[in-house]
Amino acid sequence: MERDEIVKRIDILTRGLSQRSSDINESSEIKIVRSEVEEEDKPKLAALLEDIIVLLKDDPENRGKIKGIWNRLMDGYGHIKPISELLGSVKLSFLDSTTNNIS
């Protein structure tokens, strides 16, 4: 998955968590996440996803901060398939690939 597509998918998921289900046309990924995440945790998850989007867009070379948020997301929500798939893509595209550029 390309980097822009990863950011777009995270953004869609964030919006899906932030809005009421009647306000949006939910994809199956959003439905899964909304049903698996407790109501009081949805704003926390949305905030973490927003934080990682900002880093991926504005500071993709800051592996330490990206990895920190990635770990928090994986620890709290990695058991949810759409989130674990997105985090896997983030790891491949933003975390693992940069190690190849270090001499």
One Martini backbone bead per residue (centre of mass of N, CA, C, O) as a GRO file, in nm:
protein
  103
    1MET     BB    1   0.098   0.036   0.022
    2GLU     BB    2   0.069   0.357  -0.003
    3ARG     BB    3   0.117   0.632   0.179
    4ASP     BB    4  -0.138   0.795   0.093
    5GLU     BB    5  -0.336   0.560   0.146
    6ILE     BB    6  -0.285   0.527   0.444
    7VAL     BB    7  -0.370   0.809   0.532
    8LYS     BB    8  -0.656   0.793   0.416
    9ARG     BB    9  -0.755   0.548   0.585
   10ILE     BB   10  -0.710   0.679   0.860
   11ASP     BB   11  -0.896   0.922   0.811
   12ILE     BB   12  -1.157   0.764   0.768
   13LEU     BB   13  -1.154   0.625   1.044
   14THR     BB   14  -1.157   0.882   1.214
   15ARG     BB   15  -1.425   0.990   1.108
   16GLY     BB   16  -1.594   0.740   1.189
   17LEU     BB   17  -1.543   0.789   1.501
   18SER     BB   18  -1.643   1.101   1.520
   19GLN     BB   19  -1.906   1.009   1.400
   20ARG     BB   20  -2.211   0.941   1.350
   21SER     BB   21  -2.352   0.675   1.191
   22SER     BB   22  -2.587   0.852   1.052
   23ASP     BB   23  -2.369   1.057   0.900
   24ILE     BB   24  -2.256   0.794   0.757
   25ASN     BB   25  -2.096   0.584   0.521
   26GLU     BB   26  -2.017   0.277   0.612
   27SER     BB   27  -1.775   0.074   0.630
   28SER     BB   28  -1.665  -0.225   0.733
   29GLU     BB   29  -1.430  -0.117   0.899
   30ILE     BB   30  -1.589   0.086   1.069
   31LYS     BB   31  -1.790  -0.113   1.190
   32ILE     BB   32  -1.585  -0.284   1.339
   33VAL     BB   33  -1.458  -0.065   1.513
   34ARG     BB   34  -1.718   0.046   1.645
   35SER     BB   35  -1.791  -0.238   1.780
   36GLU     BB   36  -1.501  -0.288   1.937
   37VAL     BB   37  -1.523  -0.002   2.054
   38GLU     BB   38  -1.564   0.177   2.308
   39GLU     BB   39  -1.714   0.472   2.350
   40GLU     BB   40  -1.486   0.605   2.540
   41ASP     BB   41  -1.245   0.519   2.322
   42LYS     BB   42  -1.293   0.669   2.051
   43PRO     BB   43  -1.149   0.945   2.105
   44LYS     BB   44  -0.870   0.820   2.162
   45LEU     BB   45  -0.831   0.680   1.891
   46ALA     BB   46  -0.869   0.929   1.712
   47ALA     BB   47  -0.630   1.089   1.833
   48LEU     BB   48  -0.407   0.887   1.757
   49LEU     BB   49  -0.463   0.890   1.453
   50GLU     BB   50  -0.411   1.191   1.417
   51ASP     BB   51  -0.119   1.191   1.515
   52ILE     BB   52  -0.011   0.995   1.294
   53ILE     BB   53  -0.088   1.165   1.052
   54VAL     BB   54   0.085   1.410   1.109
   55LEU     BB   55   0.353   1.259   1.101
   56LEU     BB   56   0.328   1.129   0.816
   57LYS     BB   57   0.306   1.408   0.672
   58ASP     BB   58   0.528   1.608   0.832
   59ASP     BB   59   0.725   1.356   0.990
   60PRO     BB   60   0.834   1.065   0.857
   61GLU     BB   61   1.137   1.059   1.002
   62ASN     BB   62   0.999   1.024   1.294
   63ARG     BB   63   1.025   0.722   1.427
   64GLY     BB   64   0.985   0.754   1.732
   65LYS     BB   65   0.696   0.877   1.735
   66ILE     BB   66   0.560   0.673   1.555
   67LYS     BB   67   0.626   0.424   1.733
   68GLY     BB   68   0.481   0.521   1.988
   69ILE     BB   69   0.196   0.530   1.864
   70TRP     BB   70   0.195   0.248   1.746
   71ASN     BB   71   0.215   0.104   2.021
   72ARG     BB   72  -0.046   0.216   2.145
   73LEU     BB   73  -0.233   0.105   1.928
   74MET     BB   74  -0.152  -0.193   1.948
   75ASP     BB   75  -0.209  -0.237   2.252
   76GLY     BB   76  -0.522  -0.133   2.241
   77TYR     BB   77  -0.609  -0.216   1.901
   78GLY     BB   78  -0.465  -0.475   1.755
   79HIS     BB   79  -0.720  -0.682   1.768
   80ILE     BB   80  -0.822  -0.510   1.532
   81LYS     BB   81  -0.806  -0.572   1.210
   82PRO     BB   82  -0.801  -0.288   1.065
   83ILE     BB   83  -0.579  -0.178   1.251
   84SER     BB   84  -0.357  -0.391   1.211
   85GLU     BB   85  -0.333  -0.347   0.906
   86LEU     BB   86  -0.254  -0.048   0.915
   87LEU     BB   87  -0.006  -0.086   1.100
   88GLY     BB   88   0.144  -0.268   0.905
   89SER     BB   89   0.170  -0.051   0.682
   90VAL     BB   90   0.322   0.154   0.849
   91LYS     BB   91   0.564  -0.019   0.909
   92LEU     BB   92   0.654  -0.077   0.615
   93SER     BB   93   0.654   0.236   0.507
   94PHE     BB   94   0.787   0.400   0.777
   95LEU     BB   95   0.981   0.202   0.946
   96ASP     BB   96   1.133  -0.017   0.773
   97SER     BB   97   1.232   0.153   0.518
   98THR     BB   98   1.434   0.347   0.675
   99THR     BB   99   1.657   0.135   0.737
  100ASN     BB  100   1.766   0.122   0.436
  101ASN     BB  101   1.886   0.436   0.447
  102ILE     BB  102   2.094   0.348   0.650
  103SER     BB  103   2.462   0.353   0.687
   0.00000   0.00000   0.00000
